[in-house]
Amino acid sequence: MNKKHLLLVLMLLSALPVLSQRKYSKDIPTLVDAYQVWSLDKSSKAKQTAFLTAFPKNWYDFRSIYDHYDYRMDGYDRLYKEAHNHIAALTSLDQVDRSALAGTLIDLTYGSCWDADAPNYLQDVLHELMSKEADVFFRELSKRRSAQQFDFWAFYWSGLYENQKYQDEADDLKERMQAQYPDVTRGMVLACEYYNGSATFMTFSNQETATLTVEDASAYDYQPEFPLSVQVLCLGKMQWPEGYPEDQLISADVHFEIGRDGSLKQIVCHSESPEVKKELERMTAAFPKALPAWKDGKPVACSCTMQVRLHKGQLKKAEQEETEWNKMVQSEVVYVDPEVEAVPSDGREAVVDYLYRHLPKDFSGSLIYTFKVQTDGQIADIECIRNSGVDQVHKKQADRIFKEISKKFRWRPMQVHDKFYECKMTLPVRDRLLTAADGNN
């Protein structure tokens, strides 16, 4: 099953405010109108058919329409809160062609992945419809390729914890359907064994616990960076919200601004759960300072959204790994050097190349420069501490180039554990070639 589609969906979520205005400008009003018209006359075959026709036909459309939060509007798209009503309506379409209904739902789950809210509602509806019309679903599944069949069953059985009711249902379906649909039944049994409970954790382990999206990212020369990934920071600093069910997925967005000094400001979590909102805002406020975004050679503020998708199992696993790591460190079984030296964000090679291309061709001798790498990525206090055989004309040219470097390249500061620190660097320049840094002092 191609679960890589999930990553694509997560990456595209940040672009959905634009996509919803472009691709779905016609589809969403049609769906809204079809549902409202059907609501006034639920027994009409024509109106039921119109609603089914307007309903999303693939997983990308489904998630885009029902599972999108737009922090700039400070609320979910208008159909997010309608997801439950729209999906539940599928169980009331008793006048539509049964094969068309089953086929639509089977095609919809191709490339899918279980998640909270709309995907969970859809899974519940599939189980309800299957209990009444298994023969229709199996017949339609038999017309699909094996991969599409397995995607359907993988979504159908997925859950955070093993569900005995699912296993009982699978046993019943196998007994009833294997004689007529042996291939479909074989895939169903395998998917239930693989995805009912334990396999879901495998799915989520491939999913980023937290991802960061920078608003108007293309406007900056350098993107903001934390000392550690937001996923590691979340797992290390989060506590399970008190009172929040341990068998439910946390799915929320946190919007904040990273200031010019790297501090986090205006932290707002968008969640319908007060417990989740409170904890994620506390957790984010505990993040270390970030390396700020850069534009035109200086640090600037930027707005970000962090998407958090986390279940209790991931948090427990991270806690266990942290405990084991601390045991090793304390026992001195491993040696841990907590310092990560400062480096240019573009890599040393970029600075070497810049110096090489801009130093005079007849440059000879050597110079040694020192400078500070500050926590905002700027370099300051540039000083030539040694001159060996370089004339004053070439010395002034080298000084000018170093000043250009301070504006052109952002540096990633020295890092100790999960924080950035200011440090002093030494860089020698010899015969037009930049020698590797001698290290941090």
C-alpha positions in Angstrom: 0.0 0.0 0.0 1.4 3.4 -1.0 1.4 5.3 2.3 3.8 7.8 0.8 0.7 9.6 -0.3 0.3 10.7 3.3 3.5 12.7 3.3 2.4 14.4 0.1 -1.0 15.3 1.7 0.8 16.8 4.8 3.1 18.8 2.6 0.3 20.2 0.5 -1.8 21.2 3.5 0.2 24.4 3.8 -0.8 25.3 0.3 -4.5 24.6 0.6 -5.7 28.1 1.2 -4.6 28.8 -2.4 -5.7 25.5 -3.7 -9.2 25.8 -2.2 -9.7 29.1 -4.0 -8.5 27.7 -7.3 -9.3 24.0 -7.7 -12.3 23.8 -5.4 -13.9 27.2 -6.0 -16.6 25.4 -8.0 -16.6 21.9 -6.3 -17.2 23.1 -2.7 -20.3 25.3 -3.5 -21.7 22.4 -5.6 -21.2 20.0 -2.7 -22.7 22.4 -0.2 -25.8 23.1 -2.4 -26.3 19.4 -3.1 -26.3 18.6 0.6 -28.7 21.4 1.5 -31.1 20.4 -1.3 -31.0 16.8 -0.2 -31.6 17.8 3.4 -34.9 19.3 2.4 -36.1 16.2 0.6 -34.1 13.2 1.7 -36.3 10.6 -0.1 -35.7 12.1 -3.5 -33.7 9.8 -5.7 -32.5 12.7 -7.9 -31.3 14.7 -4.9 -29.6 11.7 -3.4 -27.8 11.0 -6.7 -26.8 14.7 -7.0 -25.3 14.6 -3.5 -23.3 11.4 -4.2 -22.1 12.9 -7.5 -20.9 16.0 -5.7 -19.2 14.1 -2.9 -15.3 13.9 -3.2 -14.1 11.1 -5.5 -10.5 10.7 -4.3 -8.6 10.9 -1.1 -6.8 14.1 -1.9 -10.1 15.9 -2.5 -11.6 14.4 0.6 -8.9 15.6 2.9 -8.6 19.0 1.2 -12.4 19.7 1.6 -13.0 18.3 5.0 -9.7 18.4 6.9 -8.2 21.8 6.3 -7.4 24.5 8.9 -6.7 28.0 7.7 -5.0 30.0 10.5 -5.2 33.2 8.6 -9.0 32.9 8.8 -8.7 31.8 12.4 -10.9 28.8 11.8 -11.5 25.6 9.8 -12.8 25.7 6.3 -16.5 25.8 6.4 -16.8 22.1 5.5 -14.6 20.9 8.3 -17.4 21.0 10.8 -19.8 19.7 8.2 -17.7 16.6 7.6 -19.7 14.5 10.1 -23.0 15.4 8.6 -22.0 14.9 5.0 -20.3 11.6 5.6 -23.2 10.3 7.8 -25.6 11.2 5.0 -24.0 8.5 2.9 -25.9 5.9 5.0 -29.2 7.5 4.1 -28.8 7.3 0.3 -31.2 4.4 0.0 -32.4 5.4 -3.5 -29.1 5.6 -5.3 -27.5 2.7 -7.3 -25.8 0.5 -4.7 -22.9 -0.3 -6.9 -22.3 3.4 -7.6 -22.3 4.1 -3.8 -19.9 1.3 -3.0 -17.6 2.0 -5.9 -17.4 5.7 -5.0 -16.3 4.8 -1.4 -13.8 2.2 -2.6 -12.2 4.6 -5.1 -12.1 7.3 -2.4 -9.9 5.2 -0.1 -7.2 4.5 -2.6 -4.0 6.0 -1.2 -5.7 6.7 2.1 -4.5 6.7 5.7 -6.6 6.6 8.9 -6.7 9.8 10.9 -8.9 11.6 13.3 -12.1 13.5 12.4 -13.3 13.1 8.8 -11.3 9.9 8.0 -12.6 8.4 11.3 -16.1 9.3 10.4 -15.7 7.7 7.0 -14.4 4.5 8.5 -17.4 4.3 10.8 -19.8 4.7 7.8 -18.0 2.0 5.8 -18.5 -0.5 8.6 -22.2 0.4 8.9 -22.7 0.0 5.1 -20.7 -3.2 5.0 -22.9 -4.7 7.7 -25.9 -4.3 5.4 -24.4 -4.7 1.9 -21.2 -6.8 2.0 -22.1 -8.5 -1.2 -22.2 -5.2 -3.1 -18.8 -4.1 -1.7 -17.2 -7.4 -2.4 -18.5 -7.4 -6.0 -17.2 -3.9 -6.6 -13.9 -4.8 -5.0 -13.5 -7.8 -7.2 -13.5 -5.4 -10.2 -10.5 -3.4 -8.8 -6.8 -4.2 -8.9 -5.3 -6.0 -5.9 -3.5 -2.9 -4.7 -6.7 -0.9 -4.6 -8.5 -3.7 -2.8 -5.8 -3.8 -0.2 -5.8 0.0 0.3 -9.5 -0.2 1.0 -9.1 -3.0 3.6 -6.1 -1.3 5.2 -8.1 1.8 5.8 -11.2 -0.2 6.8 -9.4 -2.1 9.6 -6.9 0.6 10.8 -7.0 1.8 14.4 -4.7 2.9 17.2 -5.5 -0.2 19.2 -6.5 -3.7 18.4 -10.3 -4.0 18.1 -11.9 -7.3 18.8 -15.0 -6.3 17.0 -13.0 -5.8 13.9 -11.6 -9.3 14.2 -15.0 -10.8 14.8 -16.3 -8.9 11.7 -13.4 -10.2 9.6 -14.1 -13.8 10.7 -17.8 -13.4 9.8 -17.0 -11.8 6.3 -14.5 -14.6 5.6 -17.0 -17.3 6.3 -19.7 -15.6 4.2 -17.6 -14.4 1.2 -14.6 -16.6 0.6 -16.4 -19.1 -1.6 -17.6 -16.5 -4.1 -14.8 -13.9 -3.7 -11.6 -15.8 -2.6 -9.1 -13.2 -3.8 -10.9 -10.3 -2.2 -11.3 -12.3 1.0 -7.7 -13.2 1.1 -6.6 -9.5 1.0 -9.2 -8.6 3.6 -7.9 -11.2 6.1 -4.3 -10.2 5.5 -5.1 -6.5 6.0 -7.0 -7.1 9.2 -4.1 -9.1 10.6 -1.7 -6.4 9.6 -3.6 -3.2 10.3 -6.0 -3.9 13.2 -4.0 -2.3 16.0 -0.3 -3.0 15.8 0.2 -2.1 12.1 -1.2 1.4 12.6 1.8 2.2 14.8 4.0 1.3 11.8 2.0 3.6 9.7 2.4 6.5 12.1 6.0 5.8 12.7 6.6 6.7 9.1 4.6 9.9 9.6 6.2 13.0 10.9 4.9 13.7 14.5 5.3 17.4 13.8 6.0 19.4 10.6 6.8 23.1 10.3 5.4 25.3 7.5 6.7 28.8 7.0 4.2 31.3 5.6 5.4 32.9 2.4 8.5 30.8 2.6 9.8 31.9 -0.8 10.1 35.5 0.4 13.1 34.6 2.6 16.7 33.9 1.6 17.0 31.5 4.6 14.3 29.6 6.4 14.2 29.5 10.2 15.7 26.6 12.0 15.5 25.1 15.4 18.5 23.4 17.1 16.6 20.1 16.8 13.7 19.2 14.5 10.2 20.2 15.7 9.4 16.5 15.8 12.2 15.8 18.3 11.3 19.0 20.3 7.6 18.0 20.5 8.4 14.4 21.7 10.9 15.7 24.2 8.8 18.5 25.7 5.2 17.4 25.4 3.2 15.8 28.2 0.0 13.9 27.4 -2.9 16.4 28.1 -4.6 15.6 31.4 -8.1 14.4 30.8 -7.6 13.7 27.1 -8.4 10.1 26.0 -5.3 8.0 25.6 -6.8 6.1 22.7 -7.4 9.2 20.6 -5.1 10.9 18.2 -3.9 14.4 18.8 -4.4 16.3 15.6 -3.9 20.1 15.9 -2.1 23.1 14.4 0.0 25.6 16.3 0.5 29.0 14.8 3.3 31.3 16.0 5.8 34.0 15.0 9.6 33.5 15.1 11.0 37.0 15.8 14.2 38.5 14.6 16.0 37.3 17.7 14.6 33.7 17.3 12.1 33.9 20.1 8.6 32.5 19.6 5.7 34.9 20.0 1.9 34.9 19.5 1.6 31.2 20.1 -2.0 30.0 19.3 -3.0 26.3 19.1 -6.1 25.6 17.1 -7.9 22.6 18.6 -11.4 21.8 19.6 -10.0 20.2 22.8 -9.2 22.7 25.6 -6.8 20.1 27.1 -4.8 19.8 23.8 -4.9 23.5 23.2 -3.4 24.3 26.6 -0.7 21.6 26.5 0.5 22.4 22.9 0.7 26.1 23.7 2.7 25.3 26.8 4.9 22.9 24.9 5.6 25.3 22.1 6.4 28.1 24.5 9.1 25.8 26.0 10.9 25.5 22.7 14.4 27.0 22.5 15.1 30.0 20.4 15.3 29.4 16.7 17.7 30.6 14.1 15.6 33.3 12.5 14.7 33.6 8.8 16.9 35.9 6.8 16.1 38.4 4.0 18.5 40.8 2.3 21.4 39.9 4.6 19.7 40.3 8.0 17.4 38.4 10.4 13.6 39.0 9.9 10.5 37.8 11.7 8.3 35.2 10.0 5.0 33.4 10.7 4.9 29.6 11.0 2.4 26.8 11.5 3.4 23.6 13.1 1.1 20.6 12.3 1.1 18.1 15.2 -0.2 14.5 14.6 0.6 12.4 17.7 -0.7 9.3 19.5 0.1 8.2 23.0 2.2 5.3 21.7 4.7 7.6 20.0 5.1 9.7 23.2 5.7 6.6 25.3 8.3 5.3 22.9 10.1 8.6 23.0 10.1 8.6 26.8 11.5 5.1 26.8 14.3 5.9 24.4 15.2 9.0 26.4 15.4 6.9 29.6 17.6 4.4 27.9 19.9 7.1 26.5 20.2 8.7 29.9 21.2 5.4 31.4 24.0 4.9 28.9 25.3 8.5 29.4 25.3 8.2 33.2 27.0 4.8 33.0 29.7 6.2 30.7 29.2 3.4 28.3 29.2 5.9 25.5 31.1 9.2 25.2 28.9 12.2 24.3 30.3 15.4 22.9 27.5 17.9 23.3 29.0 20.6 21.0 28.1 21.0 17.4 30.4 23.5 15.7 29.1 26.5 13.9 28.9 26.2 10.1 27.5 28.2 7.2 23.9 27.3 6.5 24.9 26.8 2.8 27.9 24.6 3.8 31.6 25.4 4.0 32.0 24.8 0.3 29.8 27.8 -0.6 31.9 30.1 1.5 35.1 28.6 0.0 33.8 29.1 -3.5 32.7 32.7 -2.8 36.1 33.6 -1.4 38.0 31.8 -4.3 36.0 33.6 -6.9 36.4 37.1 -5.4 39.9 37.1 -4.2 42.4 38.7 -6.7 44.1 36.2 -9.0 47.5 37.4 -7.9 46.7 37.0 -4.2 49.6 35.5 -2.3 50.5 35.0 1.4 48.1 34.2 4.1 45.6 36.0 6.5 43.9 34.7 9.6 40.5 36.1 10.5 38.5 35.7 13.7 34.8 36.5 14.1 31.8 35.8 16.3 28.9 33.6 15.1 25.9 35.0 16.8 22.7 33.1 17.7 20.8 34.9 14.9 23.2 33.6 12.3 25.1 36.8 11.8 28.8 37.1 12.1 30.3 40.1 13.9 33.6 41.5 15.3 35.5 40.4 12.2 39.2 40.9 12.8 42.4 40.0 10.9 44.7 38.7 13.7 47.6 37.7 11.5 49.0 38.8 8.1 51.8 36.8 6.5 53.1 38.4 3.3 49.8 40.0 2.0 50.2 43.5 0.8 47.8 46.3 2.0 45.9 46.4 -1.3 45.0 42.7 -1.2 44.5 42.9 2.5 41.8 45.6 2.1 40.2 43.5 -0.7 40.1 40.5 1.6 38.6 42.6 4.4 35.8 43.8 2.0 35.1 40.2 0.9 34.7 39.1 4.6 32.2 41.9 5.1 30.3 40.8 2.1 30.2 37.2 3.5 28.7 38.6 6.8 25.7 39.8 4.7 25.5 37.1 2.1 25.8 33.9 4.2 23.8 33.0 7.3 25.6 30.7 9.8 24.2 28.0 11.9 25.5 28.8 15.4 27.3 26.4 17.7 24.8 24.0 19.3 24.9 22.4 22.8 22.0 19.9 23.2 18.9 21.8 22.2 20.1 25.4 22.2 22.2 27.7 20.0 25.2 29.6 21.6 27.4 32.3 20.4 31.0 31.2 19.5 34.2 32.5 18.1 35.6 31.1 14.8 39.0 31.3 13.2 39.3 31.1 9.4 42.6 31.3 7.5 42.9 32.5 3.9 45.9 31.3 2.0 46.7 31.8 -1.6 43.1 32.4 -2.7 41.9 29.2 -0.9 40.0 29.1 2.3 41.3 26.4 4.6 38.8 24.5 6.7 37.9 26.2 10.0 40.3 25.6 12.8 37.4 25.1 15.2 35.4 26.9 17.8 37.0 28.6 20.7 
